Every structure is written in structure tokens, then in C-alpha cells.
Amino acid sequence: MERGRANLLAKYGRQTIERHDVFSTAKDAKDFLKAYAFNQNKSFHQPVSSDHKKVAECTSESACVWHVTLTKKAESKAGSKRKNAKNSFCPEKAWFVSAMFLGHSPGCDCRVPPPA
């Protein structure tokens, strides 16, 4: 473990972001993304944040393509006989990574802001 880096495996049980990763809450997902970005000396902001979708994007002044989209799995309607196998990997009301691109553009100038 390098000095000044978050131990993602010990704290979150994972070290990387994969499509279909599941988080119990939006806060858990955001905390993991913050630590992940910190370890890469990068930062992100959330231009889209709703009850069912959150998008994290690189804060670079240049047009960086790094992003992670989180989607909340909807609760099944009572009495519904139809099963949605599409997102069966994710428990109801949990958040999952629905889209992502983890490569920063060559001109990315994003850095972790210095401590206040």
C-alpha cells in the first residue's frame, strides 16, 4: 500500500470499478468513487443527480471522457408476475454501475484539489 493512498480493498471490498458493480446506497457508491479518484490523483463532479440516476464526470478543464453512471434498481411492483432478468444481478433499491469509461483523455488536467 502506497503512502497517501486509500486502501480500497480493506475499506470497500474492491479495488476497481466494473460494469454492474453494486452498491447498497448512493452514498456508498460516491464514497468509493471519491477514494478511487483520489488514488489516481483525479477528481470528479456530479452534473446529473436524480432519484434513480447519478453521473460522475472528470473535472478536467479539457474535454475528458472519464465518467461513471450509476442507476438505482426500481422496486418491483406488487403483484407483478413479470420478472425482469435484465438487472437480476442487482437487489431492489440498490445502485449499480450501468455505464462507464475509466480512461482519461491525453489532455486531462484534472487533479485532486489540495486540502483546505
MOPAC internal coordinates of N, CA, C and O (Angstrom, degrees):
PM7 1SCF
backbone

  N    0.0000 0     0.00 0     0.00 0    0    0    0
  C    1.4521 1     0.00 0     0.00 0    1    0    0
  C    1.5222 1   109.21 1     0.00 0    2    1    0
  O    1.2310 1   120.80 1   -58.26 1    3    2    1
  N    1.3020 1   116.08 1   121.74 1    3    2    1
  C    1.4606 1   120.43 1   179.24 1    5    3    2
  C    1.5228 1   110.33 1   -73.72 1    6    5    3
  O    1.2310 1   121.63 1   -34.06 1    7    6    5
  N    1.3152 1   114.49 1   145.94 1    7    6    5
  C    1.4545 1   119.83 1   178.98 1    9    7    6
  C    1.5292 1   109.75 1   -66.03 1   10    9    7
  O    1.2310 1   120.57 1   -41.63 1   11   10    9
  N    1.3212 1   116.52 1   138.37 1   11   10    9
  C    1.4562 1   120.96 1   178.64 1   13   11   10
  C    1.5129 1   114.16 1    82.04 1   14   13   11
  O    1.2310 1   120.24 1  -168.99 1   15   14   13
  N    1.3222 1   117.14 1    11.01 1   15   14   13
  C    1.4643 1   120.66 1   178.27 1   17   15   14
  C    1.5275 1   108.97 1  -117.85 1   18   17   15
  O    1.2310 1   120.91 1   -32.56 1   19   18   17
  N    1.3181 1   115.87 1   147.44 1   19   18   17
  C    1.4646 1   120.96 1   179.19 1   21   19   18
  C    1.5280 1   109.50 1   -76.94 1   22   21   19
  O    1.2310 1   120.29 1   -41.02 1   23   22   21
  N    1.3295 1   117.04 1   138.98 1   23   22   21
  C    1.4605 1   121.33 1   176.20 1   25   23   22
  C    1.5285 1   107.61 1   -86.41 1   26   25   23
  O    1.2310 1   120.88 1   -90.78 1   27   26   25
  N    1.3203 1   115.92 1    89.22 1   27   26   25
  C    1.4639 1   121.47 1  -175.03 1   29   27   26
  C    1.5194 1   112.23 1   -63.27 1   30   29   27
  O    1.2310 1   120.14 1   139.78 1   31   30   29
  N    1.3284 1   117.33 1   -40.22 1   31   30   29
  C    1.4581 1   120.66 1  -177.73 1   33   31   30
  C    1.5257 1   111.08 1   -63.54 1   34   33   31
  O    1.2310 1   120.17 1   135.74 1   35   34   33
  N    1.3195 1   117.29 1   -44.26 1   35   34   33
  C    1.4649 1   120.86 1  -179.46 1   37   35   34
  C    1.5244 1   111.66 1   -68.27 1   38   37   35
  O    1.2310 1   120.51 1   139.74 1   39   38   37
  N    1.3280 1   116.62 1   -40.26 1   39   38   37
  C    1.4584 1   120.16 1  -174.26 1   41   39   38
  C    1.5279 1   113.53 1   -84.44 1   42   41   39
  O    1.2310 1   120.44 1   143.22 1   43   42   41
  N    1.3476 1   116.77 1   -36.78 1   43   42   41
  C    1.4680 1   120.12 1  -173.12 1   45   43   42
  C    1.5278 1   114.20 1  -119.35 1   46   45   43
  O    1.2310 1   120.08 1   172.87 1   47   46   45
  N    1.3310 1   117.46 1    -7.13 1   47   46   45
  C    1.4591 1   120.30 1   179.75 1   49   47   46
  C    1.5187 1   113.60 1    77.04 1   50   49   47
  O    1.2310 1   120.24 1  -167.30 1   51   50   49
  N    1.3141 1   117.15 1    12.70 1   51   50   49
  C    1.4699 1   122.38 1   178.22 1   53   51   50
  C    1.5197 1   108.54 1  -155.41 1   54   53   51
  O    1.2310 1   120.78 1   -22.96 1   55   54   53
  N    1.3291 1   116.11 1   157.04 1   55   54   53
  C    1.4630 1   120.53 1  -179.67 1   57   55   54
  C    1.5186 1   112.54 1  -116.13 1   58   57   55
  O    1.2310 1   120.47 1   161.48 1   59   58   57
  N    1.3151 1   116.71 1   -18.52 1   59   58   57
  C    1.4603 1   120.76 1  -176.00 1   61   59   58
  C    1.5240 1   110.09 1  -128.27 1   62   61   59
  O    1.2310 1   121.55 1    -7.42 1   63   62   61
  N    1.3134 1   114.63 1   172.58 1   63   62   61
  C    1.4605 1   121.37 1   175.79 1   65   63   62
  C    1.5203 1   107.17 1  -107.90 1   66   65   63
  O    1.2310 1   120.58 1   -51.67 1   67   66   65
  N    1.3028 1   116.49 1   128.33 1   67   66   65
  C    1.4631 1   121.76 1   177.78 1   69   67   66
  C    1.5258 1   108.72 1  -125.84 1   70   69   67
  O    1.2310 1   120.75 1   -27.84 1   71   70   69
  N    1.3131 1   116.18 1   152.16 1   71   70   69
  C    1.4605 1   119.97 1   174.89 1   73   71   70
  C    1.5288 1   107.65 1   -61.69 1   74   73   71
  O    1.2310 1   120.43 1   -41.38 1   75   74   73
  N    1.2962 1   116.78 1   138.62 1   75   74   73
  C    1.4665 1   126.06 1  -178.90 1   77   75   74
  C    1.5253 1   113.17 1    76.31 1   78   77   75
  O    1.2310 1   119.12 1  -170.06 1   79   78   77
  N    1.3380 1   119.29 1     9.94 1   79   78   77
  C    1.4679 1   119.96 1   170.23 1   81   79   78
  C    1.5248 1   107.66 1   -60.13 1   82   81   79
  O    1.2310 1   120.38 1   -38.66 1   83   82   81
  N    1.3191 1   116.88 1   141.34 1   83   82   81
  C    1.4652 1   122.30 1  -175.84 1   85   83   82
  C    1.5270 1   109.86 1  -114.09 1   86   85   83
  O    1.2310 1   121.01 1   -41.94 1   87   86   85
  N    1.3351 1   115.68 1   138.06 1   87   86   85
  C    1.4620 1   123.34 1   176.63 1   89   87   86
  C    1.5261 1   107.93 1  -126.76 1   90   89   87
  O    1.2310 1   120.17 1   -39.85 1   91   90   89
  N    1.3214 1   117.29 1   140.15 1   91   90   89
  C    1.4699 1   121.37 1  -178.43 1   93   91   90
  C    1.5184 1   112.13 1   -63.75 1   94   93   91
  O    1.2310 1   120.78 1   139.62 1   95   94   93
  N    1.3334 1   116.11 1   -40.38 1   95   94   93
  C    1.4643 1   120.46 1  -177.64 1   97   95   94
  C    1.5284 1   109.95 1  -134.69 1   98   97   95
  O    1.2310 1   120.95 1   -16.37 1   99   98   97
  N    1.3177 1   115.79 1   163.63 1   99   98   97
  C    1.4643 1   120.86 1   175.99 1  101   99   98
  C    1.5278 1   109.95 1   -64.54 1  102  101   99
  O    1.2310 1   120.27 1   144.77 1  103  102  101
  N    1.3333 1   117.09 1   -35.23 1  103  102  101
  C    1.4679 1   120.80 1   178.67 1  105  103  102
  C    1.5247 1   110.60 1   -63.99 1  106  105  103
  O    1.2310 1   120.10 1   137.69 1  107  106  105
  N    1.3385 1   117.42 1   -42.31 1  107  106  105
  C    1.4675 1   120.64 1   177.33 1  109  107  106
  C    1.5276 1   110.62 1   -59.03 1  110  109  107
  O    1.2310 1   120.71 1   136.66 1  111  110  109
  N    1.3166 1   116.25 1   -43.34 1  111  110  109
  C    1.4634 1   121.14 1  -179.78 1  113  111  110
  C    1.5231 1   110.65 1   -64.28 1  114  113  111
  O    1.2310 1   120.55 1   133.90 1  115  114  113
  N    1.3247 1   116.56 1   -46.10 1  115  114  113
  C    1.4675 1   120.68 1  -178.73 1  117  115  114
  C    1.5278 1   110.83 1   -64.90 1  118  117  115
  O    1.2310 1   120.08 1   138.60 1  119  118  117
  N    1.3255 1   117.46 1   -41.40 1  119  118  117
  C    1.4644 1   120.86 1   178.53 1  121  119  118
  C    1.5287 1   110.89 1   -61.24 1  122  121  119
  O    1.2310 1   120.61 1   137.13 1  123  122  121
  N    1.3408 1   116.44 1   -42.87 1  123  122  121
  C    1.4647 1   119.52 1   178.36 1  125  123  122
  C    1.5295 1   110.66 1   -64.18 1  126  125  123
  O    1.2310 1   120.30 1   134.49 1  127  126  125
  N    1.3343 1   117.04 1   -45.51 1  127  126  125
  C    1.4650 1   120.27 1  -179.75 1  129  127  126
  C    1.5307 1   111.60 1   -61.72 1  130  129  127
  O    1.2310 1   120.41 1   141.56 1  131  130  129
  N    1.3262 1   116.81 1   -38.44 1  131  130  129
  C    1.4745 1   120.50 1   177.22 1  133  131  130
  C    1.5296 1   110.77 1   -60.95 1  134  133  131
  O    1.2310 1   120.74 1   132.93 1  135  134  133
  N    1.3315 1   116.20 1   -47.07 1  135  134  133
  C    1.4666 1   120.58 1  -179.46 1  137  135  134
  C    1.5307 1   110.66 1   -66.68 1  138  137  135
  O    1.2310 1   120.35 1   139.87 1  139  138  137
  N    1.3201 1   116.93 1   -40.13 1  139  138  137
  C    1.4653 1   121.61 1   178.43 1  141  139  138
  C    1.5306 1   110.03 1   -61.65 1  142  141  139
  O    1.2310 1   120.41 1   132.60 1  143  142  141
  N    1.3243 1   116.83 1   -47.40 1  143  142  141
  C    1.4647 1   121.47 1   179.45 1  145  143  142
  C    1.5322 1   110.45 1   -64.28 1  146  145  143
  O    1.2310 1   120.31 1   138.60 1  147  146  145
  N    1.3270 1   117.01 1   -41.40 1  147  146  145
  C    1.4658 1   121.55 1   178.47 1  149  147  146
  C    1.5265 1   110.66 1   -56.97 1  150  149  147
  O    1.2310 1   120.45 1   135.59 1  151  150  149
  N    1.3384 1   116.75 1   -44.41 1  151  150  149
  C    1.4659 1   120.91 1  -179.80 1  153  151  150
  C    1.5227 1   112.03 1   -62.45 1  154  153  151
  O    1.2310 1   120.31 1   155.54 1  155  154  153
  N    1.3190 1   117.02 1   -24.46 1  155  154  153
  C    1.4627 1   121.18 1   179.50 1  157  155  154
  C    1.5339 1   111.45 1   -98.04 1  158  157  155
  O    1.2310 1   120.41 1  -172.20 1  159  158  157
  N    1.3131 1   116.82 1     7.80 1  159  158  157
  C    1.4701 1   123.55 1  -177.10 1  161  159  158
  C    1.5295 1   110.87 1    57.20 1  162  161  159
  O    1.2310 1   120.92 1  -138.79 1  163  162  161
  N    1.3203 1   115.84 1    41.21 1  163  162  161
  C    1.4656 1   122.42 1   179.72 1  165  163  162
  C    1.5219 1   108.55 1  -127.81 1  166  165  163
  O    1.2310 1   120.97 1   -11.29 1  167  166  165
  N    1.3214 1   115.75 1   168.71 1  167  166  165
  C    1.4645 1   120.58 1   175.60 1  169  167  166
  C    1.5209 1   108.36 1  -139.74 1  170  169  167
  O    1.2310 1   121.00 1   -14.94 1  171  170  169
  N    1.3226 1   115.68 1   165.06 1  171  170  169
  C    1.4638 1   120.00 1  -179.94 1  173  171  170
  C    1.5163 1   109.72 1  -142.53 1  174  173  171
  O    1.2310 1   120.96 1   -15.85 1  175  174  173
  N    1.3121 1   115.76 1   164.15 1  175  174  173
  C    1.4619 1   121.71 1   172.47 1  177  175  174
  C    1.5247 1   107.20 1  -129.89 1  178  177  175
  O    1.2310 1   120.73 1   -11.84 1  179  178  177
  N    1.3197 1   116.22 1   168.16 1  179  178  177
  C    1.4627 1   121.84 1  -177.03 1  181  179  178
  C    1.5247 1   109.87 1  -117.42 1  182  181  179
  O    1.2310 1   119.60 1   -91.83 1  183  182  181
  N    1.3447 1   118.37 1    88.17 1  183  182  181
  C    1.4644 1   119.55 1  -179.79 1  185  183  182
  C    1.5268 1   113.23 1   -72.34 1  186  185  183
  O    1.2310 1   120.35 1   157.38 1  187  186  185
  N    1.3333 1   116.93 1   -22.62 1  187  186  185
  C    1.4608 1   121.29 1   178.31 1  189  187  186
  C    1.5181 1   107.92 1  -120.29 1  190  189  187
  O    1.2310 1   120.78 1   -57.33 1  191  190  189
  N    1.3308 1   116.11 1   122.67 1  191  190  189
  C    1.4546 1   120.85 1   178.23 1  193  191  190
  C    1.5208 1   108.27 1  -149.13 1  194  193  191
  O    1.2310 1   121.12 1   -72.32 1  195  194  193
  N    1.3250 1   115.46 1   107.68 1  195  194  193
  C    1.4574 1   120.20 1   178.92 1  197  195  194
  C    1.5226 1   108.78 1  -129.96 1  198  197  195
  O    1.2310 1   120.71 1     6.55 1  199  198  197
  N    1.3148 1   116.24 1  -173.45 1  199  198  197
  C    1.4660 1   120.46 1  -179.31 1  201  199  198
  C    1.5239 1   112.92 1   -67.44 1  202  201  199
  O    1.2310 1   119.99 1   158.24 1  203  202  201
  N    1.3349 1   117.63 1   -21.76 1  203  202  201
  C    1.4585 1   119.89 1  -175.11 1  205  203  202
  C    1.5308 1   114.59 1  -127.90 1  206  205  203
  O    1.2310 1   119.85 1   174.24 1  207  206  205
  N    1.3358 1   117.89 1    -5.76 1  207  206  205
  C    1.4645 1   120.15 1  -178.30 1  209  207  206
  C    1.5261 1   110.54 1  -145.73 1  210  209  207
  O    1.2310 1   121.26 1   -43.41 1  211  210  209
  N    1.3344 1   115.19 1   136.59 1  211  210  209
  C    1.4574 1   121.31 1   176.67 1  213  211  210
  C    1.5277 1   107.62 1  -136.72 1  214  213  211
  O    1.2310 1   120.99 1   -45.10 1  215  214  213
  N    1.3249 1   115.72 1   134.90 1  215  214  213
  C    1.4599 1   121.06 1   179.55 1  217  215  214
  C    1.5218 1   108.70 1  -121.20 1  218  217  215
  O    1.2310 1   120.74 1   -53.61 1  219  218  217
  N    1.3194 1   116.19 1   126.39 1  219  218  217
  C    1.4615 1   122.26 1   174.99 1  221  219  218
  C    1.5220 1   107.38 1  -104.46 1  222  221  219
  O    1.2310 1   120.48 1   -51.29 1  223  222  221
  N    1.3406 1   116.68 1   128.71 1  223  222  221
  C    1.4625 1   121.59 1  -179.89 1  225  223  222
  C    1.5200 1   110.09 1  -127.19 1  226  225  223
  O    1.2310 1   121.16 1   -27.70 1  227  226  225
  N    1.3144 1   115.40 1   152.30 1  227  226  225
  C    1.4608 1   122.29 1   177.21 1  229  227  226
  C    1.5267 1   109.60 1   -60.92 1  230  229  227
  O    1.2310 1   120.38 1   -34.94 1  231  230  229
  N    1.3233 1   116.89 1   145.06 1  231  230  229
  C    1.4682 1   121.33 1  -179.29 1  233  231  230
  C    1.5242 1   112.93 1   -91.36 1  234  233  231
  O    1.2310 1   119.75 1  -169.07 1  235  234  233
  N    1.3133 1   118.08 1    10.93 1  235  234  233
  C    1.4604 1   122.12 1  -178.47 1  237  235  234
  C    1.5248 1   112.00 1   -58.56 1  238  237  235
  O    1.2310 1   120.97 1   -36.77 1  239  238  237
  N    1.3354 1   115.74 1   143.23 1  239  238  237
  C    1.4671 1   121.25 1   175.68 1  241  239  238
  C    1.5266 1   110.18 1   -70.02 1  242  241  239
  O    1.2310 1   120.67 1   150.33 1  243  242  241
  N    1.3356 1   116.33 1   -29.67 1  243  242  241
  C    1.4636 1   119.88 1   176.29 1  245  243  242
  C    1.5281 1   108.27 1   -81.63 1  246  245  243
  O    1.2310 1   120.66 1    -8.22 1  247  246  245
  N    1.2942 1   116.34 1   171.78 1  247  246  245
  C    1.4725 1   120.64 1  -176.96 1  249  247  246
  C    1.5282 1   110.28 1   -80.89 1  250  249  247
  O    1.2310 1   120.25 1   -99.69 1  251  250  249
  N    1.3205 1   117.13 1    80.31 1  251  250  249
  C    1.4646 1   121.82 1   178.81 1  253  251  250
  C    1.5255 1   108.98 1   -85.62 1  254  253  251
  O    1.2310 1   120.82 1   -38.42 1  255  254  253
  N    1.3250 1   116.04 1   141.58 1  255  254  253
  C    1.4686 1   120.50 1  -174.60 1  257  255  254
  C    1.5308 1   113.37 1   -97.68 1  258  257  255
  O    1.2310 1   119.25 1  -177.33 1  259  258  257
  N    1.3497 1   119.04 1     2.67 1  259  258  257
  C    1.4640 1   121.05 1  -179.90 1  261  259  258
  C    1.5223 1   109.16 1   -62.84 1  262  261  259
  O    1.2310 1   120.41 1   -49.63 1  263  262  261
  N    1.3276 1   116.82 1   130.37 1  263  262  261
  C    1.4668 1   120.83 1   175.79 1  265  263  262
  C    1.5260 1   110.24 1  -160.66 1  266  265  263
  O    1.2310 1   121.03 1   -24.46 1  267  266  265
  N    1.3157 1   115.63 1   155.54 1  267  266  265
  C    1.4619 1   123.30 1   173.23 1  269  267  266
  C    1.5250 1   106.65 1  -136.79 1  270  269  267
  O    1.2310 1   120.69 1   -52.70 1  271  270  269
  N    1.3316 1   116.28 1   127.30 1  271  270  269
  C    1.4625 1   121.76 1   177.69 1  273  271  270
  C    1.5227 1   108.71 1  -108.69 1  274  273  271
  O    1.2310 1   121.02 1   -52.80 1  275  274  273
  N    1.3259 1   115.65 1   127.20 1  275  274  273
  C    1.4642 1   122.61 1   177.63 1  277  275  274
  C    1.5201 1   108.66 1  -110.07 1  278  277  275
  O    1.2310 1   120.75 1   -42.44 1  279  278  277
  N    1.3148 1   116.17 1   137.56 1  279  278  277
  C    1.4594 1   121.97 1   179.78 1  281  279  278
  C    1.5215 1   108.77 1  -126.80 1  282  281  279
  O    1.2310 1   120.90 1   -41.11 1  283  282  281
  N    1.3180 1   115.89 1   138.89 1  283  282  281
  C    1.4658 1   120.75 1   177.97 1  285  283  282
  C    1.5233 1   108.73 1   -91.75 1  286  285  283
  O    1.2310 1   120.99 1   -51.00 1  287  286  285
  N    1.3278 1   115.72 1   129.00 1  287  286  285
  C    1.4593 1   119.08 1   178.55 1  289  287  286
  C    1.5203 1   108.79 1   -73.34 1  290  289  287
  O    1.2310 1   121.46 1   -50.93 1  291  290  289
  N    1.3083 1   114.81 1   129.07 1  291  290  289
  C    1.4610 1   120.84 1  -178.97 1  293  291  290
  C    1.5247 1   110.72 1   -69.54 1  294  293  291
  O    1.2310 1   121.93 1   -26.02 1  295  294  293
  N    1.2998 1   113.92 1   153.98 1  295  294  293
  C    1.4578 1   120.83 1   176.32 1  297  295  294
  C    1.5228 1   108.41 1   -76.40 1  298  297  295
  O    1.2310 1   120.28 1   -42.17 1  299  298  297
  N    1.3319 1   117.07 1   137.83 1  299  298  297
  C    1.4659 1   120.49 1   177.79 1  301  299  298
  C    1.5160 1   109.66 1   -65.72 1  302  301  299
  O    1.2310 1   121.51 1   -38.00 1  303  302  301
  N    1.3075 1   114.71 1   142.00 1  303  302  301
  C    1.4628 1   119.14 1   178.13 1  305  303  302
  C    1.5213 1   109.45 1   -73.76 1  306  305  303
  O    1.2310 1   120.86 1   -40.88 1  307  306  305
  N    1.3242 1   115.96 1   139.12 1  307  306  305
  C    1.4647 1   121.45 1  -179.74 1  309  307  306
  C    1.5233 1   109.63 1   -60.36 1  310  309  307
  O    1.2310 1   120.88 1   -46.08 1  311  310  309
  N    1.3028 1   115.92 1   133.92 1  311  310  309
  C    1.4554 1   120.99 1   177.17 1  313  311  310
  C    1.5179 1   114.36 1    81.55 1  314  313  311
  O    1.2310 1   120.08 1  -178.74 1  315  314  313
  N    1.3016 1   117.44 1     1.26 1  315  314  313
  C    1.4646 1   120.23 1  -179.49 1  317  315  314
  C    1.5215 1   109.98 1   -72.19 1  318  317  315
  O    1.2310 1   120.78 1   -51.53 1  319  318  317
  N    1.3223 1   116.11 1   128.47 1  319  318  317
  C    1.4607 1   120.60 1   179.54 1  321  319  318
  C    1.5240 1   111.21 1   -91.96 1  322  321  319
  O    1.2310 1   121.12 1   164.87 1  323  322  321
  N    1.3049 1   115.47 1   -15.13 1  323  322  321
  C    1.4523 1   120.87 1  -177.32 1  325  323  322
  C    1.5295 1   109.97 1   -83.27 1  326  325  323
  O    1.2310 1   120.47 1   -49.40 1  327  326  325
  N    1.2999 1   116.70 1   130.60 1  327  326  325
  C    1.4587 1   120.59 1   178.72 1  329  327  326
  C    1.5161 1   108.95 1  -102.42 1  330  329  327
  O    1.2310 1   120.91 1   -42.99 1  331  330  329
  N    1.3060 1   115.87 1   137.01 1  331  330  329
  C    1.4505 1   121.44 1   178.75 1  333  331  330
  C    1.5229 1   108.33 1   -98.40 1  334  333  331
  O    1.2310 1   120.94 1   -81.89 1  335  334  333
  N    1.3207 1   115.81 1    98.11 1  335  334  333
  C    1.4607 1   120.58 1  -178.79 1  337  335  334
  C    1.5214 1   111.75 1   -78.09 1  338  337  335
  O    1.2310 1   120.38 1   164.80 1  339  338  337
  N    1.3251 1   116.88 1   -15.20 1  339  338  337
  C    1.4610 1   121.64 1  -176.34 1  341  339  338
  C    1.5290 1   112.10 1   -56.24 1  342  341  339
  O    1.2310 1   120.11 1   135.40 1  343  342  341
  N    1.3010 1   117.39 1   -44.60 1  343  342  341
  C    1.4645 1   121.83 1  -179.07 1  345  343  342
  C    1.5215 1   111.63 1  -115.91 1  346  345  343
  O    1.2310 1   120.29 1  -145.28 1  347  346  345
  N    1.3129 1   117.05 1    34.72 1  347  346  345
  C    1.4609 1   120.62 1  -175.55 1  349  347  346
  C    1.5299 1   112.94 1   -66.02 1  350  349  347
  O    1.2310 1   119.93 1   162.14 1  351  350  349
  N    1.3191 1   117.73 1   -17.86 1  351  350  349
  C    1.4637 1   121.89 1   179.02 1  353  351  350
  C    1.5318 1   112.08 1   -70.62 1  354  353  351
  O    1.2310 1   120.25 1   163.94 1  355  354  353
  N    1.3282 1   117.12 1   -16.06 1  355  354  353
  C    1.4625 1   121.95 1  -172.20 1  357  355  354
  C    1.5294 1   111.15 1  -112.20 1  358  357  355
  O    1.2310 1   119.82 1   -50.58 1  359  358  357
  N    1.3317 1   117.95 1   129.42 1  359  358  357
  C    1.4660 1   120.06 1   175.76 1  361  359  358
  C    1.5323 1   110.90 1   -66.81 1  362  361  359
  O    1.2310 1   120.55 1   -24.22 1  363  362  361
  N    1.3139 1   116.55 1   155.78 1  363  362  361
  C    1.4651 1   121.11 1   177.86 1  365  363  362
  C    1.5204 1   110.26 1   -58.99 1  366  365  363
  O    1.2310 1   121.20 1   -36.24 1  367  366  365
  N    1.3242 1   115.31 1   143.76 1  367  366  365
  C    1.4629 1   125.06 1   178.09 1  369  367  366
  C    1.5257 1   114.29 1    67.31 1  370  369  367
  O    1.2310 1   119.56 1  -175.63 1  371  370  369
  N    1.3278 1   118.44 1     4.37 1  371  370  369
  C    1.4653 1   121.12 1   176.29 1  373  371  370
  C    1.5305 1   108.51 1   -90.13 1  374  373  371
  O    1.2310 1   120.77 1   -16.40 1  375  374  373
  N    1.3072 1   116.14 1   163.60 1  375  374  373
  C    1.4677 1   122.62 1   179.51 1  377  375  374
  C    1.5149 1   108.93 1  -104.87 1  378  377  375
  O    1.2310 1   120.29 1   -37.42 1  379  378  377
  N    1.3349 1   117.05 1   142.58 1  379  378  377
  C    1.4566 1   120.42 1   177.73 1  381  379  378
  C    1.5282 1   110.47 1  -137.86 1  382  381  379
  O    1.2310 1   121.20 1   -24.23 1  383  382  381
  N    1.3270 1   115.30 1   155.77 1  383  382  381
  C    1.4609 1   121.31 1   177.59 1  385  383  382
  C    1.5226 1   107.25 1   -76.97 1  386  385  383
  O    1.2310 1   120.69 1   -67.98 1  387  386  385
  N    1.3298 1   116.28 1   112.02 1  387  386  385
  C    1.4618 1   120.35 1  -177.77 1  389  387  386
  C    1.5277 1   112.51 1   -97.70 1  390  389  387
  O    1.2310 1   120.06 1   157.61 1  391  390  389
  N    1.3233 1   117.49 1   -22.39 1  391  390  389
  C    1.4663 1   121.78 1   177.44 1  393  391  390
  C    1.5186 1   108.31 1  -157.62 1  394  393  391
  O    1.2310 1   121.05 1   -27.18 1  395  394  393
  N    1.3222 1   115.60 1   152.82 1  395  394  393
  C    1.4618 1   118.50 1   178.72 1  397  395  394
  C    1.5171 1   110.31 1  -166.88 1  398  397  395
  O    1.2310 1   121.43 1   -23.22 1  399  398  397
  N    1.3050 1   114.87 1   156.78 1  399  398  397
  C    1.4573 1   123.00 1   167.44 1  401  399  398
  C    1.5163 1   105.07 1  -146.14 1  402  401  399
  O    1.2310 1   120.43 1   -67.47 1  403  402  401
  N    1.3238 1   116.78 1   112.53 1  403  402  401
  C    1.4615 1   121.19 1  -171.23 1  405  403  402
  C    1.5233 1   114.21 1   -96.92 1  406  405  403
  O    1.2310 1   120.16 1  -178.40 1  407  406  405
  N    1.3190 1   117.31 1     1.60 1  407  406  405
  C    1.4597 1   119.95 1   178.73 1  409  407  406
  C    1.5195 1   110.54 1   -86.90 1  410  409  407
  O    1.2310 1   120.49 1   -49.92 1  411  410  409
  N    1.3154 1   116.67 1   130.08 1  411  410  409
  C    1.4635 1   120.60 1   175.98 1  413  411  410
  C    1.5248 1   108.50 1   -85.76 1  414  413  411
  O    1.2310 1   120.58 1   -35.30 1  415  414  413
  N    1.3074 1   116.49 1   144.70 1  415  414  413
  C    1.4625 1   121.80 1   178.35 1  417  415  414
  C    1.5293 1   109.74 1   -64.23 1  418  417  415
  O    1.2310 1   119.85 1   -26.86 1  419  418  417
  N    1.3468 1   117.89 1   153.14 1  419  418  417
  C    1.4692 1   120.31 1  -179.16 1  421  419  418
  C    1.5329 1   113.58 1   -55.79 1  422  421  419
  O    1.2310 1   119.89 1   146.05 1  423  422  421
  N    1.3170 1   117.81 1   -33.95 1  423  422  421
  C    1.4615 1   120.65 1  -178.93 1  425  423  422
  C    1.5147 1   114.40 1   -90.58 1  426  425  423
  O    1.2310 1   119.89 1  -167.31 1  427  426  425
  N    1.3203 1   117.82 1    12.69 1  427  426  425
  C    1.4684 1   121.62 1  -177.23 1  429  427  426
  C    1.5305 1   110.14 1   -61.54 1  430  429  427
  O    1.2310 1   121.01 1   -55.73 1  431  430  429
  N    1.3350 1   115.67 1   124.27 1  431  430  429
  C    1.4662 1   120.71 1  -179.60 1  433  431  430
  C    1.5293 1   112.13 1  -112.15 1  434  433  431
  O    1.2310 1   120.76 1  -164.98 1  435  434  433
  N    1.2931 1   116.14 1    15.02 1  435  434  433
  C    1.4628 1   122.68 1  -178.07 1  437  435  434
  C    1.5310 1   110.45 1   -70.03 1  438  437  435
  O    1.2310 1   120.41 1   -41.90 1  439  438  437
  N    1.3181 1   116.81 1   138.10 1  439  438  437
  C    1.4618 1   122.90 1   176.51 1  441  439  438
  C    1.5208 1   108.92 1  -143.20 1  442  441  439
  O    1.2310 1   121.04 1   -22.03 1  443  442  441
  N    1.3212 1   115.61 1   157.97 1  443  442  441
  C    1.4611 1   120.52 1   174.79 1  445  443  442
  C    1.5208 1   107.37 1   -64.95 1  446  445  443
  O    1.2310 1   119.96 1   -50.53 1  447  446  445
  N    1.3409 1   117.68 1   129.47 1  447  446  445
  C    1.4641 1   118.62 1   178.39 1  449  447  446
  C    1.5260 1   110.91 1   -64.88 1  450  449  447
  O    1.2310 1   120.12 1   -34.88 1  451  450  449
  N    1.3355 1   117.37 1   145.12 1  451  450  449
  C    1.4651 1   119.78 1   178.89 1  453  451  450
  C    1.5263 1   110.65 1   -65.23 1  454  453  451
  O    1.2310 1   120.32 1   -28.94 1  455  454  453
  N    1.3343 1   117.00 1   151.06 1  455  454  453
  C    1.4705 1   119.72 1   179.52 1  457  455  454
  C    1.5264 1   111.37 1   -61.79 1  458  457  455
  O    1.2310 1   121.31 1   -33.74 1  459  458  457
  N    1.3229 1   115.09 1   146.26 1  459  458  457
  C    1.4783 1   120.36 1  -178.15 1  461  459  458
  C    1.5046 1   111.39 1   -76.05 1  462  461  459
  O    1.2310 1   120.10 1   180.00 1  463  462  461

